[in-house]
Amino acid sequence: MRKNILRTVLLFLSPLLFSLFATTVHAQDNYEIQVYGSDLVEPKTTMLELHSNFTFDGSKEKIKGVLPTNHVFHETVEITHGFNKWLEVGFYFFNSIGSDGRTDYVGSHIRPRIAIPKSYDLPVGLSLSTEVGFQNSEFSEDTWSIEIRPIIDKQWNKLYLCFNPTFDRALKGLNTGEGFVFSPNFKASYAVTKAFDPGFEYYGSIGPLNNIYKWDEQQQQLFLAVDLNVSPKWEFNAGYGFGFTSGTDKNIFKVIVGRRFK
């Protein structure tokens, strides 16, 4: 049993260790604003989610060929299926709605994710997501990219903490030669009632670990957020985010609505 646990942990950590030694900006987008928990979608269950957000104060002109984000809606459809206790696979369809030619299908990603089952009785929840796909060059500096997202979380009575030490890399586009960028995400929430969990979410993109960007070149966002747990069939998350650097969209409202189907 101990050998199996060690083998599983090494499998979980291997992409992260690879990314630490890579050279790596892949700017954070605002299509899927979410800190991932370690739990997978249950086996033989499909989750359908709609990620919606609106940028109140974003870029107002083209930057490196990318359309401005000010006063634009981003609508992302996510479909995730649970295959077993170890594996789920998700698909994303990114869309933009805005004036001046900013209404379009943006791109798609596929996201397989593995997890260490709760039966291993580890002190924290662990899973690993790998996301790869393409985006239209008018909406992203990089048309193909990969994301490696380890997920670590813990529930202490009513307090929930989650950390995603994420690494992104451009596979094709302006930032191909920069390698992996460290983009940490963090969430803390507190169950005031069984159905109402307020908290905050942090999203950053700070550069490669061996060459951290200057503050103004980083992506730094903080969201005041809430989760509503009204039914095991439904998921609801909403938040208002603030950007703290010149390269970050300043004010964003986001909503995630999900429905599970057996």
C-alpha positions as CSV (number, residue, x, y, z in Angstrom):
1,M,0.0,0.0,0.0
2,R,2.8,2.5,0.9
3,K,4.5,1.8,-2.5
4,N,1.3,2.5,-4.3
5,I,0.8,5.8,-2.4
6,L,4.4,6.8,-3.2
7,R,3.9,6.0,-6.8
8,T,0.7,8.0,-7.0
9,V,2.3,11.0,-5.3
10,L,5.2,10.9,-7.7
11,L,2.8,10.8,-10.6
12,F,1.0,13.7,-9.2
13,L,4.1,15.8,-8.7
14,S,6.0,15.0,-11.9
15,P,4.5,17.7,-14.1
16,L,5.0,20.3,-11.3
17,L,8.7,19.3,-10.9
18,F,9.2,19.6,-14.7
19,S,7.7,23.0,-14.7
20,L,9.9,24.3,-11.9
21,F,13.0,23.6,-14.0
22,A,11.6,25.1,-17.2
23,T,12.6,28.6,-18.3
24,T,9.2,30.8,-18.7
25,V,4.6,36.2,-20.2
26,H,1.5,34.2,-20.7
27,A,-1.0,36.7,-19.6
28,Q,-3.9,35.6,-17.5
29,D,-7.2,35.7,-19.3
30,N,-10.7,36.3,-17.9
31,Y,-12.8,33.5,-19.4
32,E,-12.7,31.0,-16.6
33,I,-12.2,32.7,-13.3
34,Q,-12.2,29.9,-10.8
35,V,-10.0,28.3,-8.0
36,Y,-10.3,24.6,-8.4
37,G,-11.1,22.3,-5.5
38,S,-9.6,18.8,-5.4
39,D,-12.9,16.9,-5.7
40,L,-13.7,15.4,-9.1
41,V,-17.1,15.1,-10.8
42,E,-18.6,11.8,-9.6
43,P,-18.2,8.8,-11.8
44,K,-20.9,8.5,-14.6
45,T,-21.9,12.1,-13.9
46,T,-21.7,15.1,-16.3
47,M,-21.4,18.7,-15.0
48,L,-22.5,21.5,-17.3
49,E,-21.3,25.0,-16.3
50,L,-21.6,28.5,-17.6
51,H,-18.9,31.0,-16.7
52,S,-20.1,34.5,-17.2
53,N,-18.1,37.7,-16.5
54,F,-18.2,41.4,-17.4
55,T,-15.2,43.7,-17.4
56,F,-16.1,47.2,-16.2
57,D,-12.6,48.6,-16.4
58,G,-10.2,46.9,-18.8
59,S,-7.9,47.7,-21.7
60,K,-9.2,50.3,-24.0
61,E,-7.1,49.7,-27.1
62,K,-5.4,46.8,-29.0
63,I,-2.3,45.5,-27.3
64,K,0.0,43.3,-29.4
65,G,-2.9,42.6,-31.7
66,V,-5.3,41.6,-28.9
67,L,-8.7,43.3,-28.8
68,P,-9.4,45.5,-25.8
69,T,-11.3,44.0,-22.8
70,N,-13.1,47.1,-21.6
71,H,-16.9,46.6,-21.4
72,V,-16.9,43.1,-22.8
73,F,-18.8,40.0,-21.7
74,H,-17.0,36.6,-21.6
75,E,-19.2,33.5,-21.8
76,T,-17.5,30.1,-21.3
77,V,-19.4,26.8,-21.6
78,E,-17.7,24.0,-19.6
79,I,-18.7,20.3,-19.9
80,T,-17.0,17.9,-17.5
81,H,-17.6,14.1,-17.2
82,G,-16.4,11.9,-14.4
83,F,-15.1,8.5,-15.5
84,N,-14.0,7.0,-12.2
85,K,-12.7,8.0,-8.8
86,W,-9.3,9.0,-10.4
87,L,-10.3,10.8,-13.6
88,E,-12.5,13.4,-15.1
89,V,-12.2,15.2,-18.5
90,G,-13.5,18.7,-19.2
91,F,-14.1,20.7,-22.4
92,Y,-14.2,24.5,-22.6
93,F,-15.8,26.7,-25.3
94,F,-14.8,30.4,-24.9
95,N,-16.9,33.2,-26.3
96,S,-16.7,37.0,-26.3
97,I,-19.6,39.5,-26.6
98,G,-18.8,43.1,-27.2
99,S,-18.9,46.1,-29.5
100,D,-16.5,46.9,-32.4
101,G,-16.0,43.3,-33.6
102,R,-15.5,41.7,-30.2
103,T,-18.4,39.3,-30.5
104,D,-17.0,36.0,-31.6
105,Y,-16.1,32.4,-30.7
106,V,-12.7,32.6,-29.1
107,G,-11.4,29.1,-28.7
108,S,-11.6,25.7,-26.9
109,H,-9.5,23.8,-24.3
110,I,-9.6,20.2,-23.1
111,R,-8.8,19.5,-19.5
112,P,-8.1,16.0,-18.1
113,R,-7.7,15.8,-14.3
114,I,-6.6,13.1,-12.0
115,A,-7.1,12.9,-8.2
116,I,-5.9,10.9,-5.3
117,P,-9.1,9.2,-3.9
118,K,-10.3,10.1,-0.4
119,S,-9.9,6.4,0.5
120,Y,-6.1,7.0,0.7
121,D,-7.0,9.2,3.8
122,L,-4.4,11.9,3.1
123,P,-4.4,15.0,5.4
124,V,-5.3,17.2,2.4
125,G,-7.1,16.8,-0.9
126,L,-4.9,16.5,-4.0
127,S,-5.6,16.5,-7.7
128,L,-3.8,17.6,-10.9
129,S,-5.3,19.3,-13.9
130,T,-3.6,19.7,-17.3
131,E,-5.4,22.0,-19.7
132,V,-4.4,22.5,-23.4
133,G,-6.1,24.3,-26.3
134,F,-6.2,27.2,-28.7
135,Q,-7.6,30.7,-28.8
136,N,-8.1,33.2,-31.6
137,S,-5.1,35.5,-32.0
138,E,-7.4,38.6,-31.8
139,F,-8.3,37.6,-28.2
140,S,-5.0,36.1,-26.9
141,E,-1.3,36.7,-27.6
142,D,-0.8,33.0,-27.7
143,T,-2.9,30.8,-30.0
144,W,-1.9,27.5,-28.3
145,S,-1.1,27.1,-24.6
146,I,-0.8,24.5,-21.9
147,E,-1.6,24.9,-18.2
148,I,-0.5,22.5,-15.4
149,R,-2.5,23.1,-12.2
150,P,-1.8,21.1,-9.0
151,I,-4.7,21.5,-6.5
152,I,-4.3,21.3,-2.8
153,D,-7.2,21.9,-0.4
154,K,-8.4,21.4,3.2
155,Q,-11.7,21.7,5.1
156,W,-11.5,22.6,8.8
157,N,-15.0,22.6,10.1
158,K,-16.5,25.7,8.5
159,L,-13.2,27.0,7.1
160,Y,-12.2,26.0,3.6
161,L,-8.7,26.7,2.1
162,C,-7.6,25.9,-1.4
163,F,-4.3,26.6,-3.3
164,N,-3.6,26.1,-7.0
165,P,0.1,26.6,-7.7
166,T,-0.5,26.9,-11.5
167,F,2.1,27.0,-14.3
168,D,1.2,28.2,-17.8
169,R,3.2,28.0,-21.0
170,A,2.6,29.3,-24.5
171,L,3.0,26.6,-27.2
172,K,2.4,28.9,-30.2
173,G,2.3,32.7,-30.2
174,L,4.2,35.8,-29.0
175,N,5.3,34.3,-25.7
176,T,6.5,30.8,-26.9
177,G,10.1,31.4,-25.9
178,E,9.3,32.4,-22.3
179,G,8.7,28.9,-20.9
180,F,6.5,28.3,-17.8
181,V,4.9,31.2,-15.9
182,F,3.9,30.8,-12.3
183,S,0.2,31.8,-11.9
184,P,-0.9,31.0,-8.3
185,N,-4.5,31.0,-7.3
186,F,-5.8,30.8,-3.7
187,K,-9.3,30.6,-2.1
188,A,-10.5,31.0,1.5
189,S,-14.2,30.7,2.4
190,Y,-16.2,30.3,5.6
191,A,-19.6,28.5,5.9
192,V,-21.8,31.1,7.6
193,T,-24.7,28.7,7.0
194,K,-25.1,25.4,5.3
195,A,-26.0,27.2,2.1
196,F,-23.9,30.4,2.3
197,D,-20.1,30.5,2.0
198,P,-18.6,33.9,1.6
199,G,-14.8,34.4,1.1
200,F,-12.2,35.7,-1.2
201,E,-10.3,34.4,-4.2
202,Y,-6.8,35.5,-5.4
203,Y,-5.5,35.2,-9.0
204,G,-2.0,36.1,-10.0
205,S,0.6,35.7,-12.8
206,I,4.0,36.7,-11.6
207,G,6.5,35.2,-14.1
208,P,8.9,32.3,-14.2
209,L,10.3,31.4,-10.8
210,N,13.9,32.2,-11.9
211,N,12.9,35.6,-13.3
212,I,9.9,37.1,-11.4
213,Y,8.4,40.1,-13.2
214,K,8.3,43.6,-11.8
215,W,5.1,44.5,-10.0
216,D,3.5,46.5,-12.8
217,E,4.2,43.6,-15.3
218,Q,2.4,41.0,-13.1
219,Q,-1.3,40.1,-13.1
220,Q,-2.8,40.6,-9.6
221,Q,-6.5,40.2,-8.9
222,L,-8.5,39.8,-5.7
223,F,-12.2,38.8,-5.8
224,L,-14.8,39.0,-3.0
225,A,-16.8,35.9,-3.7
226,V,-19.6,33.7,-2.4
227,D,-20.7,30.1,-2.9
228,L,-24.3,29.1,-2.6
229,N,-24.9,25.4,-1.7
230,V,-28.7,25.1,-2.3
231,S,-28.7,21.6,-3.8
232,P,-26.2,18.8,-4.5
233,K,-27.3,19.0,-8.2
234,W,-26.3,22.7,-8.5
235,E,-23.2,24.8,-8.2
236,F,-23.2,28.6,-7.8
237,N,-20.3,31.0,-7.4
238,A,-20.2,34.8,-7.8
239,G,-17.7,37.5,-7.2
240,Y,-16.5,41.0,-7.8
241,G,-12.8,41.4,-8.6
242,F,-10.3,44.2,-8.4
243,G,-7.0,44.5,-10.3
244,F,-3.9,46.0,-8.6
245,T,-1.4,46.4,-11.4
246,S,-1.4,48.4,-14.7
247,G,-1.4,45.1,-16.7
248,T,-4.6,43.7,-14.9
249,D,-8.2,44.4,-15.7
250,K,-9.4,46.5,-12.8
251,N,-13.1,45.7,-12.1
252,I,-14.8,42.4,-13.1
253,F,-18.0,40.8,-12.0
254,K,-18.2,37.0,-12.5
255,V,-20.9,34.3,-12.1
256,I,-20.5,30.5,-12.4
257,V,-23.7,28.4,-12.6
258,G,-23.4,24.6,-12.8
259,R,-25.7,21.6,-13.0
260,R,-24.8,18.0,-12.5
261,F,-26.5,15.2,-14.5
262,K,-26.3,11.5,-13.7
